[in-house]
Amino acid sequence: MIDTYANRFVCDLVAYEPGKPIDETARELGLDPGDIVKLASNENPLGPSPKALEAMRTALAEAHIYPDGGGYRLRSAIAAKLGLELEHVVIGNGSNEIIELLCHTFLNPAAELIAAEHAFVVYKLMATLFGARYVEVPDPGFVHDLDAMAAAITPQTRLVFIANPNNPTGTLVGQEAIDRFMAKVPEQVVVVFDEAYFEFLEVPLDTLRYVREGRNVCVLRTCSKIHGLAGLRVGYGLASKPLAALLQKARQPFNVNAIAQAGAIAALEDADHVAATRQLNREGLAFYQTAFAARGLRFVPSHANFVLVEVGDGDRVFAAMLKQGVIVRAMRGYKLPGWIRISVGTAAQNQRCLEVLDREGCRQGGGTVLQ
Ligand SMILES: *Cc1c(COP(=O)(O)O)cnc(C)c1O
């Protein structure tokens, strides 16, 4: 069997299961794709930035030319916006690629990666892929326990991932906890702050100060969430210059295509689209959280563009909602079989989602309401 000859770490891997695509759902259930609402991957319900669309249309005419492999214009735009220098910025095919570059650079079978129990699942997949030891630290109340994570650091630890806000829980660790953590982290450890939902925060955090100070820190951001460009695949890492230089070596020459670079530059400048998305999200989150509280459903108050809610049997509710054309995310893969995660949509999409959920007569799994 071919598996015998393959890398054991690859054979051991359980592939990432993304949100169910609209077209696949339509095909399998004989529904009209136009009638399906996807609230499964934390995408922007307003769509891409219109400015990004225009920039990409223009860039298409030059599609016969290789992209700028150094990503000069996009990296300069990111650096200028954040008060950093070009040498701090690494661009990736989604921030997922930056996660992979970090693992390429630091993991091996003798190394350890630390993350929280209910952290974004990609960290575990990557640790497995590189044969490293994945150290999972309990997160009581679904909030990262940074004191416990610091205590878990050993001489073998190379990477600590802090998703902030975390996906799928939507919880946040504050500045004070971060600063206390950073005061304890030894030099051989790279701290990764995965801030895919940073732009949704009501009170911004400052982790870039550690990048400026030259600490071994990488901050991840993405165009996939608030900028509405998940299909384009652009993310970036912000790191101290020596760390960024290492990540650049691990990167393929043309990892971010020319159309994506052009679209990302325009999206980052589109403050109106970002503001409109934030406002819509604020209203949508309030809508869901008020509705769940009124029904006595346990949920985790969210700082992002999705909410985790306990429905009794997550797989059953997911499947029943799917049949009615609403795609959410079942959470068994996160060891939360009683929960589903719902992304915030437009007001009409949220309304429909709640109606379908109500029809399923969800039961609370018990315990205290987290609010
Ligand atoms: C969505 C998400 C990402 C972003 O992925 P991209 O590859 O940039 O699309 C990264 N981290 C977390 C925690 C996320 O939820």
The ligand as an SDF file (V2000), in Angstrom:
LIG
                    3D

 15 15  0  0  0  0  0  0  0  0999 V2000
  -10.4840   32.5640    9.5760 C   0  0  0  0  0  0  0  0  0  0  0  0
   -9.2900   32.4200   10.4230 C   0  0  0  0  0  0  0  0  0  0  0  0
   -8.0210   32.5840    9.9030 C   0  0  0  0  0  0  0  0  0  0  0  0
   -7.8450   33.1180    8.5250 C   0  0  0  0  0  0  0  0  0  0  0  0
   -7.6320   32.2660    7.5670 O   0  0  0  0  0  0  0  0  0  0  0  0
   -7.2000   32.7640    6.1330 P   0  0  0  0  0  0  0  0  0  0  0  0
   -6.2300   31.7140    5.7460 O   0  0  0  0  0  0  0  0  0  0  0  0
   -6.5340   34.1100    6.2640 O   0  0  0  0  0  0  0  0  0  0  0  0
   -8.4230   32.8020    5.3180 O   0  0  0  0  0  0  0  0  0  0  0  0
   -6.9300   32.4530   10.7350 C   0  0  0  0  0  0  0  0  0  0  0  0
   -7.0920   32.2000   12.0350 N   0  0  0  0  0  0  0  0  0  0  0  0
   -8.3000   32.0730   12.5760 C   0  0  0  0  0  0  0  0  0  0  0  0
   -8.4190   31.8590   14.0320 C   0  0  0  0  0  0  0  0  0  0  0  0
   -9.4310   32.1680   11.7840 C   0  0  0  0  0  0  0  0  0  0  0  0
  -10.6330   32.0110   12.3160 O   0  0  0  0  0  0  0  0  0  0  0  0
  1  2  1  0
  2  3  1  0
  2 14  2  0
  3  4  1  0
  3 10  2  0
  4  5  1  0
  5  6  1  0
  6  7  2  0
  6  8  1  0
  6  9  1  0
 10 11  1  0
 11 12  2  0
 12 13  1  0
 12 14  1  0
 14 15  1  0
M  END
$$$$
